[in-house]
Amino acid sequence: MATSLKRRQNDLVFLCCQHHTYRKQLLKHIDSELVKCICHGTAKVLDGTIPITASQKKTLKKDKKLLRKLARSNITTAGKKRLIVQSGGGFLLGLIPAVVGALASLIR
């Protein structure tokens, strides 16, 4: 799964950099592989494999229930996509920089 995260790194950064209304429209059309990448990154952040700073933790704190649902393995990919679209992807602003930073350190 880490290789798919590396492959989809540019897509994740692109999503993170968009205006919230455009990001919500883009999230409606993402494929299941990108949903799995987002959920895998979420799980890695929650289990501590990807370290996050105190400010990132503060940003993600309000979305902790959503992050925990995305990290679960008993929810289908379609259900996770629905959760991501309903949230509007605002949590991505705190999650993606941590995941991309960890991927960048792996590449070096």
Sequence and secondary structure as in RCSB ss.txt:
>XXXX:A:sequence
MATSLKRRQNDLVFLCCQHHTYRKQLLKHIDSELVKCICHGTAKVLDGTIPITASQKKTLKKDKKLLRKLARSNI
TTAGKKRLIVQSGGGFLLGLIPAVVGALASLIR
>XXXX:A:secstr
 HHHHHHTHHHHHHHHTS HHHHHHHHTT  HHHHHHHHHHHHHHHTTSS   HHHHHHHHTTHHHHHHHH SSS
 HHHHHHHHHHHTTTTHHHHHHHHHHHHHHHH 
